[in-house]
Structures are given as structure tokens and as C-alpha cells.
């Protein structure tokens, strides 16, 4: 075992020397302070002062027990609990640790039961535990460890060592004329002077043997011990008397660092952060210098160059030696290096001729050589933490270890930096530095993007630019695999991916292939759970491992491939059966459409939670739905297009729902792209229904873009197809949409006829939502025509229907029109009341366009009521919301700007 980790270790030292009803123990006064001094001395145990707690003369057993548990719970490496004072034997034969107010033969609540100490130690998360009891009858503490009720399983897995001053029925010795009690005095002498000829580190077994010999020779009570598991091997402190055989005189200087590449650019922020971590400058994580720093990231991202540059800037701080070792963890065609062999090479570089044969002995010799020296160590290309750990310096060495790996090496160090590809600006600069500086920056930017901003590709491509025109190079890279025809570069990227891919277990390879089959630019964990069919959480764990191994990029709960690795992943997945890919994608489309239906049902105020797959949670609120929708938008867009191309059975419905969401967000051009792709796919498949749905969606896009002629043309074409299909729902939707276009153009009679026809269709099939929509639109037309009584009847009927079916979006629209109706009737209070109810519903639905419309009406009402401040607040918010939906010259925006300008 090694010395206690100072940061993760704790000690509680309890001393009681004066008693009200028992004899005083003057020597005990000095025990705990002396032990505190030694345990916090760097050359002994090196605990930080705040981690070594001394409690003298505690009076409250409960408070002392709480203190004990707090210290025990804080220790994760080594826990030391020490007591010196009087020991008492309870009525049941158990040991009690006396406190100042303890009674000699009763009232046991005034003492600390040893069982409390035992339980606190057993439940501590510390890996190694030392209990030292210096009092009469302290041997009874050993019996307590296996008494009934002890958590035996916990004792078995922990290394625990209990040291007592006496056997269970023997009194301890505390000479009045000596500075310390008998046991503690010998313990202090061992910690101060060490064990001549002993090992470099004092184990509890060695300490006990030394104490036993010294006390036996003096004729004093003999100490007892009870190691559990590997308790005897627990290291308590360094042995100050150790004088191991010195290695041969070292050379004046050792330096195997490799020079930094000339064209290292774009990494100043990362280098500065690493430098500040290792020098202890403020980093937000405390000012203790880091001794182990890890840089991890995908192959070819520039980890080695970053470490070399950092090392060159810090080299003067480590004058004794600077080593760089390539561990070949991810080198194509190579086996990861055995740390035992690496240790042998390092020791030979330090001047050793004879090397220990055993791995543990060799690692101990290496740590011994580093102890007391200032050494900088680069461990490059590490495969895993097991390869690295034997090479690390000891806790007290003044050394810095910089590690590079594709793996996160979880548990090795908290100072870890995830290195991503270069920024586009830095990538262009690297091309500029590596090649001929006369090239057009815009062309270089395009080349940098095709290289994925990856230094592995940028450096050789930059070298080609020295004698190849940038336009020629760009032309050669204009293919789905841009590096395929670039000498050596494409192969380097392929090998960087292959070495990582080949080391994955088959379950992770399968998961990565499913990731490659995903059609989107990024994806969520739930999507991969659906594609793989794995139980909830299992795919997430695997994806986390792929991120840790730098096969995937992760940002804000979204996952993606690096552009260059995506092509390699697709190649790896190409050998699988096509039906596996198709089945995985169909599961994805079903999952996304189910989630989308559930989300849009809430946003549209439908009043019912949409269906979900078994075990798949539904959205509870509109806020929750939007939190899912916005990060998934690009994924939904790509998946909807892919579903149409692959002739998935519900592709048209999927595209229509994605179109609805994109329009809800004001993304009209993206909505048009999805709907046009759906139309082309439907035409290619000969699907009239799919074409009709796509045309209706395209009509909605045109209407949002204020292109009424195009909207009318698309809606009419969609209506014609739905009539051929004898689809009353589709016909009703198109007639309703055509009425909206007609009313905008002032063709109220035509709009009314279309709505009456739509209403009749909906009544025939019992579609209450369609009826309510038609009645609301008819009420709006009647209101515009001045038929206020008719408008009131139709709007009230629509509002009642919306209420019955729980459609809050329809209710909001109706209330908005009823507000206009009340305004026309000069009932300002009713108009404000309807407008505010409408706004509240739109806010609940997160419908920003509806909010803008309601706010505009409320602004006009406030202006008419002579409240310009309130009017300005309403209209300003409306203008802010409307800007997300309309171009700058749109009449909606210009009208709002005119109203704001007219306010006093």
C-alpha cells in the first residue's frame, strides 16, 4: 500500500486527562497534540491541518459521537481514530471510553461506548482504517469488531487495523513522571525516529512489532492488534530512518521532451488553463497546483502538440528531469506498451543498471527515485488508467505528469481537459502558416471546413498548399469523402478512426453503427434507445462510453460525430445488412413522431396527452414539450426527410407535424424544405394522400410568407387530391385554409361559402374540432362584415365546443375575436377581459405569434382608454415577438412601429 492521500484522509485524536470521579492522567495531556504535530508533518504523514482534528476534554458523549461520524464520513482514503484516557468496563462487559464526567461503575451515558467508535469506522467510506485505543482494558475493542450486529460484510472488504494498549483485562500504564503514556510515547518515538533498517514506509504491522518489542523490553503492558483483510499492510507514515541503497549518481540533466511543431496555433486558451492549473494560480477550483493533468479527445485533434507546448513553458520549473513516453495506446499496428517495461526504461535513463523484477517493486523504486526531485513527465497516447497508474509519482513528489489519451481515464484525475477540433479561424491560420500565405482566405476557409478543422488533416493539406493552387486542391476535395484523394491524409484519418473502433467491444461497435445510421446532424440518447431497441438507460450508458473514448462529441445533451469520423463510421456500418439499418430507422421515426405528437398536442391546446410508446413518458406541460422540441428540431427535420425518401408508411404525417412545429417557431424556409421533400417523395411513390398533405403544408408556408396567390394555388391543388380520395377531413382542412386566404384578400363571400362547406363536412363526420374551427372563422367573417349578432352566436358556439373538447388554443383564438367584437360594441371592459384571457392562454401554450396578436389588440385598447404607458408596454412586447415571424417590411411590423411612434 501507499502513504495516505492527504486530501482524502482524516484523523480524529481524542484525549481526556482530567476527571471528576476518576484519577487524573497528566501524561495524556500531551498525547494528542504530539500526534497531531507528527501526522501533519509533510515528511511523516502530511495531513493538512484541517484534516487532523484534536478533541481534548470532551464533555458531551453525543456531540463527540457526532464529531466522530462527521470525520469518518469525510475520509475516503485513510481514517485514523485515536483515544487516550481511562477505559471502563460496562455491566455487559463492553468497553466504554471515559470522559471528564464519567462514573467508575455506572451511569454509562456519561461515557462514550466503544460500539459508537466501531460503528462510525465501519460505515466510513475510507479504504483504510486505523483505530488506536490507549486505555485500560482496551483489548475489549478487538472483540467488538466481530460482535453480534457488526456489519461483517463491510469489515471484510475494508482494510482495518485496531491497535490497543493492553489485553482485554489488563490495565494500561500512564507514568506520572513521563511526558506521554506508555503506548503513545513509544508510538511517537517510532514516528519521529523511524525504524532503522526498516522499509521506506511504516505499515501498521511494522509499527505494532516495534511497539511490542520496546514495551516488552521495558516490562510494560503489551499492545494487541486486530488486522482485518489487509489491515496489517496499511501505511501510517513514512519511515524517517529509511536509508535505501542509493542509485548510481545521476547525470546532471535528463530531457527526452520532443520539440513543439512550428505551426501550433489556436490553443492559447487551453495552454493557459493547463499552465494555471499546474502552477496553482486561481482557476476556479482552488489554488492547489495540479500534479496530474489529462488532455483527452479524438485522434488527430492535437493533444500531443498541446502537451509539448505546455511542457516547454513549464520546463524550467522541473530542473531534475523531463521525460516524454509514447505509451502506444492507440498507435495503428502496435500493442499498447506494458507499464512494467516502461518503468524499466525510465529507471535505466535514471542510471539504474539492476532493475527489480517484480512490477510492484519496480513501481516502488520509480516512486522512490522521484521522491524529493522536480520532474516533468509526459505520458502520451495512453490506452487506459491501468496503463498509467504504475507510472505516476508518489503523493509527495514535486512532479508534474501530463497525460494524453483518447479515453477520459475516469477516476485518474479531476484535472481533465476535453480537447475539441480547432475553431474555423484557427484552422485557417494553421493552413496559412503551413502553406503559401498568398491563398485566398475564403478558399482556405472552405478547405478548413472540409478538413473538419482537425490538425491531423490540416497540417499535411497546408503543406500541399505550398506548391498546389488552393482552387485545385479544393476541387479535389469536393466529394462526400473530401480527403480520399489527398496523399496520406485520408489514410491517416481512416487509421485514427480504425484504431479506436477496433478496440471497442462488439456491443459498443453495434451502438456506434446505429449512431452512423441516424440521419440527423446530431441526436439525443432517447433516439438511440429507440433505434437499438435497448432497455431505457442501457443505450445511454454505452453512448457515455463512446463519448469518453472520443468516438462521439457531446454538447448540451446532444451527440454527434466529428465530420471526418462520420464518413468512417458510415463505412464501418456499410457492411451490415440493409434491413437492420431500415428497421432501426423505422423505430427512430416512430419514436420521434410519437414524441412530436405528444408535444404538439399540448402546444396546439388539444387538451389530451398524445399516445406514447410503452414505457415512454409523456410531456406534462408546454414548457417541458418545448424543452424537448427545440434541441431536437434539426434531428426532426432530417428524420422527416429521410422517412419520406425511405417510404416509411407514416412519412407524410411525420413531415406535416414537423412543418407545423417549424412554422410555430417562425422557420418558414426550413418548413418549406421539409414539405417540398415530402411532396417529391410522395409523387415518386405515387401516393396521392402524401402529395395532398404536403401541398397543404406548402400552402401554409406560402400563407405565412404572405404569398396569397401561391398559398391559394397549393391549397386548391391539395383540395382537388383530397376530393379524389373522398377524404372529408382533408377537404375540410383545405376549405378552411382557402377561406383564410380569401378573407385576407377581401373575398368574404367566397370565404364564407368555403367555411359553410367545411362546416357541413365536419358535422357529417362528427368532427367537433373542425366544426369549432369553421364556426370561429365564420364568426370572424361576420365580425368583419359588421354582422355583430351573427358573429356573437357563431363565436359563442365555437367557444363552447372548444371548451367541451379541451382545446385551449381554439379558446384563445375565440377569445381574441370576442375581444374585437366587444370593442366594436364599445364594451371596453369586456374587450380587455377577453384579450387578457386570450393572452394568458397563449402564454400557457408558449404560442408567441398568438401572444403578439393578443398584445397588439390590448395595446390598441389601452391607447383608446388613454393609457399610453400601458399601450407602449403591450405594443413593444408584441413587436419583439412579431420580429421572429415576419420580415422587416411586413405590414404587421410596420403597423406596430406606426402605433408605437404615435404614442405620446
N, C-alpha and C positions, 0 to 999 in steps of 0.2 A: 504493500500500500504506500501511498504518498503522504506527504505532510498535509495537515488540514488546510482546506481552501479558506483563506482569511475572510473573504467576502461572504461565504456561505456557512461559516461556523459560528457557534455561540458558546459562551461559558457562563455559569451561574455559581458563584462562590459564596457560601453561607458560613458565617462564623458567629458563635454565641459563647462569650467568655464570662459574663456576669449573670448570676441567677438569684432570685428572691428566696428560694427554698432549697437550693442545691449548692454545693461548693463551687466557688469561682475557679476559673481555669485561666490564669493570667497569660500563659503562653499562647493560648488560642487567639488572643487579640491580634497577634502578628501574622497568623497563618494566611488568611485570605488576602490581605494586602501584598504579601510577598509573592504569592502565587499569581496575583493579578499582574504584578510587575514583570514576572518572567513570561507569562503567557502572551503579553502584549509586546514583548521584545522581539524585533524582527529576526534576530539570529536564533531565537528559540522556537516559539510557535507563531508569532507575528499577527495575532488577532488585533484588529482595530480596537482602540479603547472603548468605542461604543458597543462593541460586541462582547465585551467581558464585563459582567455585572457583579459587583460585590454588595452583599447584603449583610451588614453587621447588626447584631442585636435585634432581629425582627420580633415583634411582639404579637402580631396577629397571624395565626396559622392560615386563615382563609386568604388574606392578602398575599402571604408568602406562597401559598399554593397557586394563586392566580399568576403571580410573577413567574413561578416555575413553568407553568404551562405556556405563557407568552414567549419565554426564552426558548423552550423546547420546540414550539411551533415555528419559530423563526429560523431554526437551524435546518439546513438541507444537506450539509456535508458532515461536519463533526459537531457533536453536542457533548459538553463536559459539565457535569453536575458534581459539586463538592460540598461536603458538610463537615464541620468540626465543632465539637461541643460534647454535651452529655448524651449518652444513649440510655433509653429506658425500655423495659420490657413490660408490655401491656398484660392485662389479665388473660388475654387469649394467646400470649406468647409472641405476639408480633412486636417488631421494633418500632419505637417512637423516637423521633429526634427532638430533644428538649429545646425549649425556647425560654426566654428570661423568666416567664411567669409560670413555668411548668411545675407540676406537683410530682413528688417522687413515687407515689404509689396510687395514683388515681387521677380523676378529672382529666381524662386523656384528651379532651377537646382543647386543652391549653397547649398541647404539643402537636408536632407535625407527624402524622402517621407516615411511616416509610412507604406504605402502599401508594400514597399520593405521588411520591417521587417515582416509584416504579411505573405507575400508570402514565404519568407525563412523559417519561422517557420512552416507554413502549409505543405510545401514539405519536411521537415526534417523527417528522419526515426525514430526519437526519439519517444518512447512510451508515455512520459510525457513531457509537455512543459510549462514553466513559462515565462511570459513576464511582466516586471516591468518598467513602464514609469513614471518617476518623473519629470514632467514639467507642465507648464500651459496648460490648455485645453486638458490634456491627456485623459480625458474621451472619447474624439472622437475616441480613439483607440478601444474602445469597439464596437462602431458602425461599424468599418471597418471589424470586423470578420464576419459579415453576410451581407456585402455589395455585390452588384452585381459583379460577377466574382470570388467570394471566392469559393474555392473547398469545397463545403459543405459536400460532402461525406467523404472527408479526415478529416474535423473538427469533424464529428460525431464519427469517430472511434478512435480518439486520445483523451487523457486526456489533456486539455489545461486550463491554468488559467492565466488571464490577470489582473494585479493589476495596478491601476493608482492613481496618487496623488490627482486628482481632478475630478469633473464632467466635461462635455464637454465645458462649457462656463465659467469655474471658473479658476482664476489664482492660481498657486501653490505658496507656501511660502518658501523662502530661506533666513532666517535671517542672516544678515551680521555679527552679533556678535556671531553666534553659529558655532560649528565645522562642522556640517553637515546640509543639507537641512532638512525640517521638516519631510517628509515621510521617507527618507532614515535614518535619525537619529533614528527614532523610530524602524525601521526595524533592525538596528544594535543593538539597546538595546535588542530587542527580541532574536536575535541570540546569543548575548553574555550572557544574563542573563536568558533566557528562560521564560516560563510561569509557575509560581508556581501553583502547583495543577493540571497542565495540563498533557496530555498524554506523553508517552515516546518519541514520535516523533512529530515534528511540521508540521502539514499539512498547506497547503495554506489557508484553511478556518480558522484555528485557528490563523494563523499569521494575516490575514486580520482583524478578530474580535478584536485581541489585539491592532492592529494599530488604528482601528476605535475608540475604547474606549479611548486610550491615546490621540489621536488628538482631539477628541470631548471635552474631559475634559480640554484641553488647548485652546479651542476655535479656532482651526486651520482648514483649509480646510479638508474635509472628503474624505478618499480614496474610490474608487469604484472598483468593481471586476466583472469579467465575466467568470465564470467557464463553461467549455464545457464538456459534458459527465461526467466523474468522476474527473474533474479538481480540485474540492474543496478538494479532498482527497489526492492530490499529496503531498508527504512528501518532505519538503525542507531541513530539518536538524534535528538533534537530539535535544531534549529538555534538556538543562543542568540543569534545575530546577526540573526535574522529580526525585521524591524520592518514587518509588513504594514500596508497602509493602514487606519488606524483607522476604525471605523464612526462614524456620527454619534453625538453624545453621547446616551446612553440616558436615558429618563425615570427618575425616582428609583425607581419601583417598577412591576412588571408582574405582574398577578394576574388570571388568567381562570378560576380554580377556581370550580366551581359548588357552591352550598350543599348541605349534607347534609340528607336528609329527616328530618323531626321524629320519625318513628316507627321509626327504625332500632333494632332490638332483636336480641338473641341472637347477636351477632357479637363479643363482647368477647374471646373466646379467639383468634379469627383476627386481630383488630386488634392485640392484644397481641403475638402472634407476629410479625406484619409489622413492628411498631414495634421489637421487639428485634432482628430481622434487620437493619434499616436503621441502627440505632444502634450495632451491634457488641456489644450485651450478650450474655452467654452463651446460646447457642441449641442447643448440642449439635453444631453444625457449625463451631465455631471462632468467634472474636470479631472477625473482619474484617467491617466493615459491608458489607452488600449494596448494590450500586449499581443493580441491575436486579432488580425483583421482579415476578413474574407471578401473577395470580389467574385461574384458568380454571374453567369449569363450564358447565352447561347454560344456555340462555336463560331469563332471568327469575329466576335464583337470587339476585341481589343483588350481583353483582360490582362494578358501578359505585358503588353506595352504600358498599360496603366500602372501596373505594379513596379515595373522597371523605372519608370519616370519618378514615381513616388519614392522608391528606394534611393535613387540618385540624389534626391533633395534631402533625404534624411541620413545619408551615409555617414556624415561626419559625427553624428551622434553615437555611432556604434563603431568605435575605432578598433576593437579587438578582432573582429572578423565579419565578413559579409559573404553569405553563401546563397547561391541560386541552384535549385534542384528541379529538374523536369521529372515528375513522377509518372509521366506517360499514361495517365489515367484514361485519356481519350484519343491517343495517337493512333491513326489508322495503321493496322497491321502489327501493332505492338501489344504486348501484355503489360498491364499496369505493374509498376515496379514494386518489389517486395520491400516494405519498410525496413526489414532486418538487413537487407543488402545495402540499402541507402544509408543506414546508420553506420555500417562498416566503412563505407566510402567517406562519410563525414569524419569519422574518428581517425581514419588514415590521413585525411587532409589536416587534421589537428596534430599529427605527429605520432599516433599510436602505431606500433608495429605488431603487437599481440592483441587480439580482439577477443572479448568474451564470446563464448559460443552460444549461450542461451539468449533468446530475444529480450527477455526481461532484464537480464544483466547488462546487455549491450545498451538498452534504452537508459538504464540507471547510470551507466558510465557516461553516456552522452549528456544527460542532465547534470551529472556531477561536473563535467568539463565546462558546461555553460554557466554553472553557478558562479556568481561573482564577476562574470565577464559581460561586456556590452557587445552583443552580437545581433546582426540583422540577417534574417533567414527568409528567402522567398521559396515557397513550396508551390510550384506551378503545375497546372494540369492534373489536379488531384481527382481521383475517382470517387472516393467516399471518405467519411470521417475515420473509419477504421484504418485506412492507409496513412492518415495524417497524425493520429494521436500519438503513436510511439516516437514521432519526430519532434514533438513540441517540447520547449524548455520547461523547467520546473517553475513553480509559483514564485520563487524568489529571485529568479534570474533576471538581470536587467537586459532583456532581449525583446526584439520585435519580430513577430512572424507574420508575413504577408502571404496569403493563400489565394490561388486562383482555381476555380472549378466551374464546370457546367452545372454541378449539383449545389443545392443550397446548404448541404452539410449540416442539417438540423442538429442542434444541441452542441455544436463545437464552439461557437462564439456568438455573442449578441451584437458584435460589430460587423455586420454584413451589409454589403453594398450590391444591389442588383444593377448590373451594367446593361443598358439598352443600346440600340443602334445610335449612330450619330444623328444630330439634328441635320436637317437638309442644308442649312447654311454651313455647318462644319464639314459635311460631306463634300460640298462644292469646293470649300477651301482645301480639303485634302487632295482632290483632283487637281486643283490649281497648283498646289505645292509639288505634287508628284509628277505633273506633266508640263507641257508648254503653256506658259501663262498667257499666251495670245488668244486662247479659245474664247468663244462667245459664252458669257455666263449663263444665258438662258439654255444653251445647248448642254452645258455642263450640269445644270440643274436637272435636266431630263435624264442624263446619263446617271447621275447620282440616285435618282428615284429607281431606275432600272437595276441598279446595284443594291437596292434595298438599304442604302446608307450604311452598309456593312463594311468595315475596314478590310476584311478578308477579300472582298471583291474590289473595293475602291483602289487599293494600292496598286495591284497589277494593271487594272484598267487605266489608272493615271499614268503608269509607266508607258502604256501603249500610246497615250496621247502625245508623247514626245516626238513620235515620228508618224503618227496617223491622224489625219484630219478628224476633228470631232464629229462632223456630219457623216463621214464614212463609218466611224465606229457606232454612231447612233443607229445608222441603217442596219448594221449587222446585228444589233441588239433588239431590233423591232420584231420580236416573235414572242409567243407565250412563254418560252424559256429563254430569257434575254441573254444569258451567259453561255449558252450552248456552243456558240461559235467563237468564243473568246479563249485564246490559248491558255490552258492550265486553270483558268479561273472557275469555269463551270465544274471541273473535276474537283477542285478544292472545296467548293460549296457542297457538292454531292458527298464527298468523304466526310465533311463536317457533320452532315445530317446522318450519314450511314453509321458512323461510329457511335453516335448516341442511340440511334434506332435499334441497332443490333444488340445493344446491351439491355434493352427493355425486356422484361418478362412478356410472355405471349399475351396475357390479359391487357397489359398496357399498350402493346402493339395494336391489338384489336381496337382498343379505345381510341388510339391516335388515328387509325384508319377511318373510324367513324367521324372523327373531327374533320378529316380531309373531305369526307363525303358531304359535309354540311355546305349548303350553297351560299351562305351569307359571308359578309366580311368579318363578322365576329359572331359569337354565340354565347348563350348562357348555359349554366350547368343543367338546368331543367331540360333543355333541348337535347343534350347528350344523354340524359337519363331516358328520354323518350326514344331516341334513335337506337340505343343499345338494348333497351328493354331491361336494364339492370334495376334492382330494387333502389328505392329512394336513398340517397346518401352514398351508395357504393360507387356510382359513376363520379360523384363529387370528390370522393377520396382519391380515385385514380387520376382525375384531372389535376388535383393538387400535386400529385407526384410528378405529372408531366410538366407542370409549371416549375416545380422545384428543380427538375432536371433540364430546364431551359428548352424544352421542346415546344412549349406554348408560351405566349405572352399573356399576362393578366393585368387588367386595369379596370377599377370600379366594377368588380364582379362580372366583367365581360372577358371572354377568352378569344384569342386569335393566334394564327400562325404569323411568323415573320414572312414577308412576301417571298423570299428566296426559299425558305423551308416549305412553304405551301406546295410549290411545284414538286419538290422532292417527296413530300407526303402523298401527293396525288399519284406519283409514280409508284410508291410503295403500295398504295391501295389498289392500283390498277389491276393487279394480278388476282384479285378476289372475284368471286362470281358476281355477275351483274345483278342477279336477283337479290343478293344480300344488300347491295347498295340501294336498290329500288325499295326494298322492304323497309330499310332504315329511314329513307327519306319520307316514305308514306307515313311512317309512325311520327316523324317530325311534323309533317303538315297537319296531321290530326291533332297533335298536341298544341301546336301554335293556334290553329283555328279554334280549338276548344277554349283556350285561354283568351283569345281575341273576342270570341262571342261573349264570354262572361264579362270582360272588361267593357265592351261597347254597350252591352245591355244596361250596365249601370250608367254609363255616360249619356246614353240616349234617354235615360229615365224610364226604361221599360218596366221597372217595378218588380222584375223577377230575376233571381240569380240564374244565369245560364247554366246548362248542363256542364259537367266536368267528368273527366276520366275517373275511374275508381281510384281512390286514394289521392286524387289531385285536389288541392284546396281551391275554393272559390274566393273571389275578391269580395271583401266585406264593405268597402267604401270606394267612392270615386277616386279619392286620393291614392288609395292602395292600387287601384287599377291603373292610374296614370303613372305611378312609380314603376309599374311593370312595363307599360306600353312604351314610354319614351326611350329607355335604353334598348328595347327590342325593335325599334322602328326599322332600322336598316336591315336587320335579320328578317323581319316580316316582309319587307319589300322584296328582298332577294328570294325568299322562300315562295312567295306568291308567284313570282315569275317562273321559278323552276317548276313549281307544281303544274302550271299550265303547259310548259314545254314537255313535261313527263306524262301528261294526260291523266293526272290524278282525278278521280271521279268528282271531287268537290272543288276543283280548282277555280271555277267561275265564282262560286260563293266566297272562297278564300280571297280572291282578288277584289271582290266587291267590298268585303269588310275592311281590307287594307286600304282601299280607296277612301272609304268613309273616314277612317282614322286620319289619313293624311290630309284630307280636306278639313277635318276638325282642327288640325294643327296649322292650317293655312299653307300646306305644302302642295300647291296645285300642280306644279310641274312634275313632281315625283308621283303624284296621284295619276296624272295623265300617262306617265311612262308605264306604271303598273297596269292600268286599264287597257292601254293600247297593246301591250304584250298579251294580255288575256284575250283581247279580240282576235289578234293574229293567230293565237293558239287555237281558239275556238273555230275560226274559219278553216284552218289546216285540218282540224279533226272533223269538220262538217257538223259541229254542234250548234244548232240554231239557238238553243237556250243559253249556252255560254256566250254566243255573239250578242244576243239580246241584252243580257246582263251587262256585258262590257260596254255596249253602246250607251246604255242608260247611265253607267258610271261616267263615261266620257262626256255625256251631256251635262252631268252635274259639274264636272270640271269646267266646261265651257261657260256654264251659268255663273260659277264662282269667278271666272275671269271676265265677266260682263260681256261675253261674246254671245249675244242673244240669238243671232242668226244660226251660228254653229250649234248652239245648245238645242234650238228648235229642230234643226235637221237631225241631230243624233237621237233626240227623244222620239221623233216621228219614226225614224228607222227602227228603233227598238220596239215601239208600239206595234209596228207592222209585223215584226217577227213574233212578238207575244200573241198577236191575233192569229197568226198561222198556227201557233202551238195551242191555241184555245186556253191560254193561261190567264184567268181573271185577275189574279194578284199582280202579275207583271203588267197587265193592261192598266189596272187601276193606278199603279205607281207611275207609269209613263204619262197617263192622262193628268194626274196630279202635277207632275213636273212640267208638262206642257202648259198647264194653267198658270204656273208661276212665271214662265217666260212671257205668256200672253199678257198677264196683268202688268208686268214691267213695261211692256210696250204700249200699254193703254188699251189693249183689246179686251175690255172687261166682259163683253157679251160672249166672245169666244171662250174666254177663260171660265166663265160661269157654266157654259154648256159642257165643257170638258169635265168640270168638277161634278156636275149633276150626273153625268155618265159614270164617272168613277164611283160616286156615292151609291148608285144603283148596283154596280158590280159588287161592291163591298157588302151591301145589305143582302144580296143574293147568297153570298157565301158565309155570312155571319162574321165578317172580319171587323171587329169593333175598333181596332186601331186605325184601319183605313177609313172607316166611317167618321171617326173623330177628326182625322186629318182633313178629310174633304169638307166637313162642316166648318171647321176652323177657317179653311181657305175661303169658303163661300161667305162666312161672316166677315172676313177681311174685305172681300169684294163689295159686299153690301155696305160696309162702313165707308169705303172709298166712294161709293155711288150716292152716299147720303141717306141710304135706307136704314136709319138707326134702329128702328124697331125690329126689322128683319135681322139685322146684324146681331142685336142683343139675343134674339131667340136662338140663332144658329150657334153663336159663341157659347151661350149658357149650356146648350145641349152638348156641344163638343167638350166643354169643361167637365160636365158631369160624366161623360164617357171616359175621359182621361182619368178622372178620379176613380171610377169603378175598376179600371184595369191597372191602376197604379203607375201611369205613365207621367212622371213628373216633368219630363222635357215638354210634352204636349201641354201640360198645365201651364208651364211657364210661358209658352208661346201664346196660349189663350189669354192669360192674364195680361200680357203685354198689349194685345188687341183690345181687351176690355178697358185697359187704361186709356187707350186712344179714344174709345167710344165715350168714356166718362168725360174726357177732355172736350170732345165735340159737344157733349150735353152740358158743358160748363160746370161740371161737378169736380172741382179741383181736388177736393179731399179724396173722393173715390179714385180719381186718376192716380194720385200719389200712392194710395193704398195698394192698388193693383200693380203699379210699377215697382214698388218696393218688394211685394211678394214675388213678382216675376224675377227681380234681380236676385233675391235670396235663393230661389230655386236654381237659377243659372250658376250662382256661386257654388251651390251644393254639388252641381253637376260638373263643375270646372269648365263650363262652356263659355269660353272667352268671347266669342262672337256674339252670343246671346247677351252676355254682360254688357258688351259695348252698345248693343242696340237698346237695352233697358236703361242704361246710364244716359244715353242720348235723349231719350224721352223724359227722364227725370230732370235732366238739365234744362230742357225747354220749359217744363212745368215750373221749376224753380225760378227761371228767368221771368215767366209770366206772373209769378207770385211776388216779384220784386225782391228776390233774394239772390243778388249777383254772386256773392261768395260761394253759396252752396251750388249755384249753377256752374260756376267755374270748376269746382271740385269734381262734379259729375262729368262735365264735358271733357276735362283734362284726362281723367281716367279712361273715358270712352275713346279718346283719341289715341292714347297709349296702347290700348288693346287692339284697336282697329288697324294700327300700323302693321301688325303681324299678319293681316289678311289681305290688305289692298295695296296696290302700287301708289306712289306719292300723288299722282294726279287723279286718282279715283274720286268720283263725286262724293262718296261718303266722307273721305278725309277732308276734301276742300270745304264741304258744308260744315264740318265740325270746326275747322280753322276759322271760317267766317263767323260762326256763332261765338267762338272764344274772343275773336277780335272785336266783336260788337259789345262785349260786356264792359261796363264802366270800371 
